[in-house]
Amino acid sequence: MATLVWNDDDANRDKGFLASGHTPTLIAAFLYFDFAFMVWVLLGPLAPEIAKTLALTPAEKGLMVAVPTLAGALLRLVNGLLVDRIGPKRSGAISQLIVIGGLASAWALGVDSFVGTLVLGVVLGFAGASFAIALPLASRWYPPEHQGKAMGLAGMGNSGTVLAALFAPTLAKLFGWNAVLGLACIPLTLVFVAYMLMAKDAPNAPPAKAFTAYFTPLRQADAWWLMGFYSVTFGGFVGLAASLPIYFTDRFGLTTVTAGYCTAACVFAGSLVRPMGGALADKVGGIKALSAVFVVAAIALAGVSGVSTVWAALTLFVIAMLALGTGNGAVFQLVPQRFAAEIGVMTGLVGMAGGIGGFYLASSLGIAKQLTGSFQSGFLIFAGLALLALAGLTLVKGGWRRSWGAAAGVRI
């Protein structure tokens, strides 16, 4: 079984977390990820206003907010390949420039059709694909026993979804939703400068492999299991982050600003616990952490389908997001232990699966609303998927612990 490539002596394993890696790169990875995620879900908080302007149906609204998620999912695989080929720092720089240029063009030219929102969604997918860059950028600097913390802190950049939910509706109310696209370029540009100054590729990067070798992990069942688990945890997180503004405005008649605040509370909860999920998985094992995550998420999402008050819905969404955020950190405690030598491409593959899960949830909620007049069936089906993931984890956990868990020498 492959072990994590590490540049320092084994004695460095005795160092504390911060001393064992490169803090400026960890900060740069977080900032890049944070503001990339801010714009990745930007269409969600703006969706109620965009839908009014363009007269979109519920299904079109759902698809509009889901397309960035799907594009981000597919582009994560591309970025995973780029990370292993040209390094994470350069890959991140290219992606950031594409997003800034795309947003600036959309602001200058305007978005005046449903098709235009889908094109913009594809551009925003490059921001969502930052996942496959930011995590290996940070994680390659840290030894196995600190992978949960490093991946969790870098991955906490998904808190950028909070910024979108908090500020986008208010800015849209003041200046119009199209102006928000241009305003977003300001913090993105500042982060790009900080990233170029602070980020540094780890000296222990694995050598570039032949193109076909990048797909080797897909020949192993463990890769598919990890992808499936992340499609539920991260898919639930990002799918809800994109859809909740629509849900709160349509279901309870809240203003876009109030719906943004409710969404921000939910997303903040899920983002806050991601590094805690990684640390918890380091302590008790990713399998135990994920098992609890799937149970809690299933109960909360099933409960949401039957509530009649905004406060009950908000409470259950916060609980669901706390569980899903913990699950995100737990999955990425497991990935480096099993696929250390392929961490770049596996980050892309697992991240792609998470994005596909988010696309399914966001689009299915819109379809459910249009076909049945309610979001209920969409939430119930996703709760069922969480229970299905729990059954799968129960099936494989014994073999994992006996084989690669023991070989890695860490608790899974």
Sequence and secondary structure as in RCSB ss.txt:
>XXXX:A:sequence
MATLVWNDDDANRDKGFLASGHTPTLIAAFLYFDFAFMVWVLLGPLAPEIAKTLALTPAEKGLMVAVPTLAGALL
RLVNGLLVDRIGPKRSGAISQLIVIGGLASAWALGVDSFVGTLVLGVVLGFAGASFAIALPLASRWYPPEHQGKA
MGLAGMGNSGTVLAALFAPTLAKLFGWNAVLGLACIPLTLVFVAYMLMAKDAPNAPPAKAFTAYFTPLRQADAWW
LMGFYSVTFGGFVGLAASLPIYFTDRFGLTTVTAGYCTAACVFAGSLVRPMGGALADKVGGIKALSAVFVVAAIA
LAGVSGVSTVWAALTLFVIAMLALGTGNGAVFQLVPQRFAAEIGVMTGLVGMAGGIGGFYLASSLGIAKQLTGSF
QSGFLIFAGLALLALAGLTLVKGGWRRSWGAAAGVRI
>XXXX:A:secstr
       S GGGGGS TGGGS HHHHHHHHHHHHHHHHHHTTHHHHHHHHHHHHT  HHHHHHHHHHHHHHHHHH
HHHHHHHHHHH HHHHHHHHHHHHHHHHHHHHHH   SHHHHHHHHHHHHHHHTTHHHHHHHHHTTS GGGHHHH
HHHHHGGGGHHHHHHHHHHHHHHHH HHHHHHHTHHHHHHHHHHHHHH    TT      GGGGGGGGGSHHHHH
HHHHHHHHHHHHHHHHHHHHHHHHHHH   HHHHHHHHHHHHHHHHHTHHHHHHHHHHH HHHHHHHHHHHHHHH
HHHHTT  SHHHHHHHHHHHHHHHHHHHHHHHHHHHHH GGGHHHHHHHHHHHHHHHHHHHHHHHHHHHHHHSSS
HHHHHHHHHHHHHHHHHHHHHHHHHIIIIIHHHTS  
